[in-house]
């Protein structure tokens, strides 16, 4: 049963099944063997649980798409242990299936998984269905799932960019352009818990706060001005690096500031991205934009590109305003 399913099958063979409620595989009922074989040979993402402890199995697609760093540790463990961080969310659904035999359905349900070394915002469309033993009694459950995380996150970011573009107008002043952009960004508290916009004075020696989102009053992270010529270690944000056209990641925000805006989340961001507001390729930046980042999503290429596009839209708006 396991020998024809590659690396996953070999890892299942290494599980100490004798120490689980299922016992050695040669003693498993035919119904369990059949459903395990179905799961392992399917190319669609599936996991299943069987027996009094809901012992966990999955296939290669689920391992690749969802399980992450929990593999191969999760194999043969109780499902409540494998997904302890979301058990409060999924247990009622599992209990419904086990007690009534009725399948469940969820579309793009947000779940916070711990599979990548940090708590991760994820979205999943899935169904839980009952599995029956040789006597026709419900003995487990099967989950067929598609992870929607990338689609959901990309969709909300694209909507934000569309809204920013729709808010641009050729007859706005510079201050109105920045205020309009900040109002739109305030509608995206999931991906951007806070933002700051700084513009350089004519001589480039001072960066002055021109707009923000997320903040409700004065805050040490949002000073009215930053001395560009000061020691970089003394600058609240890397204004000199931005003036040179460099994008900078600022880590460990929790150690730098207290009570930062949290956006949609219960805790504040860990990182910020500081992006120059570039007037043109090779030209001196107008200023820079600070993006407080969603701590539950990785700062990957897509996230960086999104911030770059937001900053690019604002730069274009400032260019229009100054021309007007």
JOGI-V432996 format. One record per backbone hydrogen bond with DSSP energy under -1.0 kcal/mol. NH is the residue of the N-H (numbers start at 1). CO is the residue of the C=O. Records with the same first field share a line. If there is no record, write none. Layout:
NH: CO  CO
//
This chain:
5: 2
9: 5
10: 6
11: 7
12: 8
13: 9
14: 10
17: 15
19: 16
20: 17
23: 20
27: 24
28: 25
33: 29
34: 30
35: 31
36: 32
37: 33
38: 34
39: 35
40: 36
41: 37
47: 143
48: 57
49: 141
50: 55
51: 139
54: 51
55: 50
56: 77
57: 48
59: 46
63: 59
64: 60
65: 61
66: 62
67: 62
68: 63
69: 115
70: 67
71: 68
74: 70
75: 72
76: 56
77: 74
79: 54
81: 78
82: 78
83: 79
84: 81
86: 83
89: 86
90: 86
91: 87
94: 90
95: 91
96: 92
97: 93
98: 94
99: 95
100: 96
101: 97
104: 128
106: 126
109: 124
111: 122
113: 120
120: 113
121: 296
122: 111
124: 109
125: 146
126: 106
127: 144
129: 142
131: 140
133: 137
136: 133
139: 131
140: 131
141: 49
142: 129
143: 47
144: 127
145: 45
146: 125
148: 123
152: 148
153: 149
154: 150
155: 151
156: 152
157: 153
158: 154
159: 155
160: 156
161: 157
162: 158
163: 159
164: 160
165: 161
166: 162
167: 163
168: 165
177: 173
178: 174
179: 175
180: 176
181: 177
182: 178
183: 179
184: 180
185: 181
186: 182
187: 184
188: 185
192: 188
195: 213
196: 290
197: 211
198: 288
199: 208
200: 286
201: 206
204: 201
207: 226
208: 199
209: 224
210: 197
211: 197
213: 195
222: 219
226: 207
228: 205
230: 227
234: 231
239: 237
242: 238
243: 239
244: 240
245: 242
246: 241
248: 274
250: 272
253: 270
255: 252
257: 253
264: 189
265: 262
272: 250
273: 291
274: 248
275: 289
277: 287
278: 276
283: 280
286: 277
288: 198
289: 275
290: 196
291: 273
292: 194
293: 271
297: 294
300: 298
304: 300
305: 301
306: 302
307: 303
308: 304
309: 305
310: 306
311: 307
312: 308
313: 309
314: 310
315: 311
316: 312
317: 313
318: 314
319: 315
320: 316
321: 317
322: 318
323: 319
324: 320
//
